Each structure stands twice: as C-alpha cells, then as structure tokens.
Amino acid sequence: MRKAFITGITGQDGRHLAELLHSKGYKVFGMMKGQHNPRSEMIRDEFPFVEIVPGDLTDLTSLVTALEYAQPDEFYNLGAISFVAMSFNQAELTANVTGLGVLRALEAVRIVGGAQNNPIRFYQASSSEMFGKVREVPQTELTPFHPRSPYGVAKVFGHNITMNYRESYGLFACSGILFNHEGPRRGLEFVTRKITNTAARIKLGVEKELVLGNIDAKRDWGYAGDYVKAMWLMLQQDEPDDYVVATGETHSVEEFLEITFSKVGLGDWRQFVRQDQKFFRPAEVDLLIGDPSKAKTKLGWKPEVSFEQLVDMMVTHDLEYESARLNK
Ligand code: F7E
C-alpha cells in the first residue's frame, strides 16, 4: 500500500487531496500542530481513514520524527500561513512557516530519505502570488517573480529552495504553481467564499451587507478538487519538474459578485455591497492569469469545472449550509 504524508491536512486542499489519495488506495497521514487542535475532531469525523501525526513546520525535529514514523512514498507540503492579508500583519510568522517551513520539510526528507530504491517524492505548494506585479500575461513557469506581499515573498523562497534541493541533492521535488482555487471548503476569509457565504446569509435575512476591499482585482479562479489531481500527477512522472496549474481565464472580483448575487436571487449586488479601506492591502496583485499548457501537455491535466459552475457550486452549498445552521 502506498503511503502519503500531508501537511496542511485541515485546509481546503489537504481535505481534497486526502480524499483523492484515499480513493486511489493510499494510506494517508496528516500532520497536525498544537495541543488539542480543535480541527482534529473535524478530520477524525470527516476522514476517519486519515492518521493524524503530530508535527509543526517550525520544528525540524518534529518533521523528522513524523516522517520516520510514517515512512511515506509521497510528501505533500500544503501547510502554510496562506491568507495574504494576514501576512502583512504577521510577516515574520509567515516567513517562518510559509518560507522556512519548506526548507525544514526538505531537510526532513533529506535526512529520512525513504527506502533506497524508493526515495520520498516531495510536492511543494507554490503559488501564483509569486508573480505579483506581473511581468508578462499570461504567466508561465518561466515568468519572473515580483511578489507583492510577505506571503508571496515567502512562497518565492519555498519555490526556489525546492528547486535548489532538487538540483543539489537529486531529490524528487516538484512545485505546482497553483493559481487561486476555490470551492465550498474554502475558508470564509477568502474573497470568493466571503461573497457566496454572505450573499446566502443576506438572502436568508441574517446579514444586511457585504463589506469588501478592492473589487477590481482579477484572478484566475479554478476548482480546488481539480487542482489536487495535478499535484498527484506531478509526483507520478519519471522526472521531477514545476508546473503552472490554472484555467487560463481571468475574472474580476466584481464579476464574481455579479454572478453570485444573481444566482442567489438578490438582483443588483450594488444594493448590498460596501467597500472599506480595512480590506484593501498595502500592495495589491491586480491581474493574474495562468498558462497551463505545460500541465496539459506533460501531465494530461485539465480543469473540469468552469468559472460559472464553480460559483454555482459555492452558492448552492452556502444556501444549504446557512439554512441548515438556522434550523438547528
Ligand atoms: O483575495 C480582493 C483581494 O484573499 C483575492 C490564497 O489562496 O490565492 C489566494 O490569495 C482578491 C485580492 O485570495 C476582499 O484584495 C477584495 O485582490 O481571496 P483572496 P488571494 O490574495 O488571491 C493565492 C493563489 C494563494 O496562494 C493564497 O494562499 O480579492 N478582495 N475584498 C478581498 N479579499 C479578501 N480576502 N477579502 C475581502 O474582503
């Protein structure tokens, strides 16, 4: 039985990936930090097949101990401080977890190694935030980075150190440069879920308005369930490499609002939305659009869920989820 080790198991991608790997017959280990982590119950209830292993990306010894215990074939490093806005306020923590955490994970892989004829394969969750103030449109694996947040800077370090360990020590280490990916499991702090969830609450009469920051920003939004398939495919290749994972389409936050409010049946979003300076960022990423040609050609990967279907899936989920909460 193949074994996979996932950091960030409680996040959106960790949960999608755990499901995918379980369906493929893997034994799945999920690393979780802290004492009495309240999310461990969620994982236990939702995914009883996941074995929780204690560990923390800021503690190399804990990573080595966790890998020695799990002896995985594949290591997916999805753990991070992933909220860009928060990274401006907790820049040092972000650098430590999202940046240096990757170095510690790679060191742990180098130390534990895995079976001689079957070394641990490593996946790093790189991000389109690395492109920041974009140097070209669309962005490819070769587009230079210009990060615009402490999060983006930390991800550039993670990306480069992964490449460096591949070149220096011959590790089977890949980075997926994933553009924004969403779905019903997205945290409520991210703009897409904030919009679909608040719109559902307005529809149900429990909220009056939606307060946002910059609605002109454009993103290449895909479905998280599609994107974890690309992660897995990268680790099944003969050679390690880096890949852009994106839809190749871009939409503004305003477009997301428009479709959501019309699907919920509230009409014109302008009646419900207010902008507040506190949700604007010190430096913004204005436009992201990825070119997934390499992933399509080499991995045979393509996104299955369209932008409209994604919004629809999230709106439908949030209307059901919020009315179930009301009726409790
Ligand atoms: O913001 C604007 C905001 O926080 C999207 C993470 O998964 O994707 C994600 O990063 C846009 C930005 O995602 C609000 O200024 C307006 O322009 O949903 P977001 P993100 O920053 O693009 C990348 C690929 C990652 O790697 C990250 O980990 O929406 N925006 N008003 C707002 N954003 C939020 N969160 N809240 C607002 O009220």
Residues whose N, C-alpha, C, O or C-beta is under 5 A from the ligand:
A	BS01	F7E	S82 F83 V84 S127 S128 E129 L178 F179 N180 E189 F190 V191 T192 V211 L212 G213 N214 I215 A217 V253 F279 V285
